Amino acid sequence: MTTYVITVPGTFTAGAGADTRARLSRSLRPADPHGTRMGSSEDLDVLNVNEDNTFTLRLSVEADTAPHAEREARRLADSALREAGLDERTAPLGPAVVTGIDSDIR
């Protein structure tokens, strides 16, 4: 298994208040990339929201392949959004992409 850092972009179409963002961050805490070497050195936050209500989720995922990691990250993101009271209409997501691989291979 390899640890991947996956980036999932999205947009809060109706905005998202501080409480919603806090619930979303709590739901994603198990996938926080700070536990990886990349997350520590680059200070990757699990949720980053821009002034225009676009956001980026950065998730740490264990998987055998990059496509599996992307699918798992998307599943985690969808689940966390639902737990925070959002759905695909109020927080549509873009494609999940691998933005880092944390392995022991040097």
Helices and strands as residue ranges (DSSP letters): E 2-11, H 18-28, G 29-31, G 33-35, H 37-42, E 47-49, E 54-63, H 66-83, E 97-102
